[in-house]
Amino acid sequence: MNEITVRDEQTKGKRVYNFIPKFIYENVILQKAIKRAFPENYNFEIYKCIDIILREKYKRIALQLPEGLLIWGLYISEILYFFCNCVEDVIILGDVTYGGCCIDDYTSDKLNCDLIIHYGHSCLVPLTVTKIRCIYVFVDIKLNSNHVVETIKKNFQKNDIILLLGTIQFSCIVHNVHNVLKNENYFDIFLPIPQVLPLTKGEVLGCTSPNLYLFIYEHLIKEDGEYNKYIDHNKSNTKTQVYDHIHNGYKTNIINKESETKEQNKIEIKVLEKKTNNTYIINKCKKFLKKNNVKIIFIADGRFHIESLMIHNPDFCFYRYNPFDKTLSEEKYNYKLFHDIRKNEIKKCQNFKTACIILSTLGRQGNINILANLINIIKQKNIYFFILLLSEIFNDKLKLFKNVDVFIQIGCPRLSIDWGNYNLKPLLNTYEAYVLLQSIEYQNIYPMDYYSKKGNVWSNFNAGIGDTNEKNLSMKEIIRRRIKLRQSKINIHYD
């Protein structure tokens, strides 16, 4: 049997097997059960889960599914009961699940579960830090990628520079389409799939998306870029229009969509832009975009995730392919209105006297390190604050706190962006809180790096250090900072 011995301290003595045994994969009864219980194009990875459960002899299992997949929770539990003789209990968690950040290993541990299976999202919280063993099941949706390929061919020119991205459910389609177009050499220049670590290639979250300015710069603008030689940097602007009619039965529906938010009076918040490497890269990329047709094709059935990519990369052209109704639509975003609203919310509470810091208790949304950093900054300013623990943040709940001037939520950044201005008092996310507390300046390009490993101090991975320039520090200084951090009275959940 093929096996790999893992020598990591946390998995010492365990073995990781790289294939599923035949007695599971070729079990006729199991095959029929899967065929009858689930849609044919939905992959719940039942074989893999059964294999892991039988090998490790897990007895009490927690299932966590988002609302759209919850209907299949009972079928999964029945299959695990029937085919895993070691299983004694299967518990379906009832709290809402919005993303991988909501993984509830704490509740599962309190329920004496020894395994949690999280469906529908990628691995945001590392397996090395969860309280119990965790399995992430993406639930990949297999749909016809040929239609995507033909739609792209009919609606884009060969000299267009195409970038493919999507949600985790359609990751296979993104990679299949990319491979087909690459093998056919259909486009004059065809770049790799963008990636922001720790996410998979092409994956975008509502709070985290790739920096396409940096991606274009490294591949096409930089002198030693892999594809730089294919670009004529002296050519004039030759942008083309996307066809708005049907080609050979491949339906294309170009729709302009504006952000559905109320107009606000123009306000002024000083934006100081330092001449950093990042500014240089963005300016070079903007010039490049004026001369070349760079098109972003996003595969998803909704706008939530692509909005993250659009906010983070406002100078690009975006198109969304919906695999369910097979339409391609041009996506627009009202950037001016968006920035006006968020700046206005920050300006409303510039002279605040009382702050409520909301730490989300929905799974692992709340980050203790971010909380500790914000507390230290607020204490230095001698401002009264208190901490509120909430699993879900609703405006009706916040209305009960009438003496609060500003709410700072450590949970989902999109709560503030999408709904924050509907609250009576400003509801800021962590990035906006740092702007309010004058620790950073408001950026012309709104960051979407909450789970990026290269994120700033307001994000999850760098909140513990509080210094995004750690790579420029000596190893001695990095170790000193980490020791100091671990001596804090607040427990650390992310290293």
C-alpha positions, 0 to 999 in steps of 0.5 A: 500500500502506498503511504507517506510517513509524516514526521511533523511533531503534531502528526508523529507516528501517523500515516497519510495515505494517498489513495482510497482503498478498493473496498470503499471506492468499489462498494456497489451499495455505497455507489448506489447510495451516493447516486440516489442521495446527491446530485450527480454533479455535486462532489461531497467526497463521501469516499474520502471521508469514509476512508479517513473515518475508518482509518482513524476510527472516529466515533462522534462526528460534527457536520457543518454545512452552509444553508444551501447545502444543509438539505443534504446533511441528513443523507450524509449522516445516514451514509456515515452511520451505515458504512462506518461501524465505528461511528456512534453519533453524527451531529449536524451543527445548526448555527449559520455558516457563511464561510470557512472562517465560520468553522466551529471546532470549538463547539464541536469539541465541547460536544465531545466530537473527535472530527468535524467535516466542514462543507462548501468552503476552502481551508482558511483556518489551518488544520494545525490549529483546530481543536479537533481533527477537521476535513474541508470538503469544497463540494466542487460543482461539475458543469459543462466547461465547453460552453464556457470555452466557446462563449469566451472565444465568441466574445473576446478577441485573440489579442485580449489578455484574459484572467480566469478566477472564480469561487471555490465551488467552480474551481474545476471549471476555472482550471479546465477552461484555462487548460483548454484555452492554453493547449489550443493557444487561442489567445496571443498571450495567456497568463497563469491563474492568479492566486493569493495565498493561502487560497487556491489558484483562482479562488476569491473570497468576499473579503480576500482577493488577488492583487491583479496590479502586482500580478500584471506587473510581475508577468507583463510589465517587469523587465524579467517578467515571463511574458514581457517579450510578447508585449508591444509597450509602444502601441496605442490604445486598441480597446475593443467592445464585447459583442452584445448578441448571440453567437451560434447559440452561445447566449451572452447577456451583457448587463451593466450593474451599479452598486445599489447604495444611497448617494451621500454628500461629498466629504473630504478625508485626507488621503496621503499616498506615499511613493512606495513600491506599491504605488509605483507598481499600480501607476505602471499597471494603470498605464499598461491597462490603457494600452492593452485589453486586459479582461477578467472573467469570473465564474460564479452564480452571484456578485458577492465574491466578484465584488471583492475582486472589483473593489481590490482592483478598480481599474480592470474590466470584469465579466461574470459567467454564470454556469447555471443560466450560461450567461456572460455579463459585464459587471460594474461597480460605483467606486466613487459612491463606495468610497464616499460612503465609507469615508463618510462613516469614518468621518462621522465618528472622528471625535468619538468618546465611546467605542464598542469593539464587537468580537464575532463568536461565529466559528473562528471569525473573531481574531484575538490578535486584532482585538489586542492590537485595537485595545492597545491603540484605544488605551493609548488615546484614553478613550472609553471602550467595551467588548461585545461578543456576538455570533451574528451582528444585526442592526437591531441589536446595535440599536440597543446601545444608545450611548455608543459612538462607533462600533468596531467589528472584528468579524466579516469586513463585508458586514461594514461595507455592505450594511454598515451605513444602514446602522444609526451609528457607524459600523467599521471593520478593522481596516477602517478602525485603523484609519479612524485611530490614525494608525494608517491612512485611508487608501485610494484602493480599498484593501481586500486582504483579510485572509491574505498571508501578505495582509496588513496589520488589520488582517488575520495573518499579520495581526499577531506581529503588527508589522507587515515589514517583518521580512525586513527584520532580523531573525533575532528581532522576529523571535523577540517579537513572537516571544513578547506576543506569546507572553500576552495575557490574551490567548493566541489562536493564529501563529 
